[in-house]
Amino acid sequence: MTLTTATAVMFQAADPASGPGLLANILPFLLIIVVFYFLLIRPQQQARKKHQEMVSAVRRGDTVVTAGGMIGKVTKVVEGTDEVMVELAEGVQVKVIKATLSDVRSKTEPAEKQ
């Protein structure tokens, strides 16, 4: 076999029917995307939704934990904003953004409407 014949054989186009189809090439990427969705993205969305519900339900008297680890009691929910006043110690009140609350430890019962 001469050099030109060898290079001609190497560069011959393969038969399109002999190779894997388009679906076989894309299938592994689709599977990876589905696995990432169910193992990473969906649980994060659910956790974010649960946290937003918890934060929006905070009211006066609840014991909360801030993202910084401080535990306090909600003394006032500032209407129209995303802030609450938290009493950390007797006479020590701080204004906290609701989104930075990491946990509501004890919830107060809603007041009965009369």
PyMOL commands that set and color helices and strands:
alter all, ss='L'
color gray80, all
select helices_A, chain A and resi 3-10+22-56+98-100
alter helices_A, ss='H'
color red, helices_A
select strands_A, chain A and resi 63-66+71-78+83-89+92-97+101-106
alter strands_A, ss='S'
color yellow, strands_A
deselect
rebuild
show_as cartoon
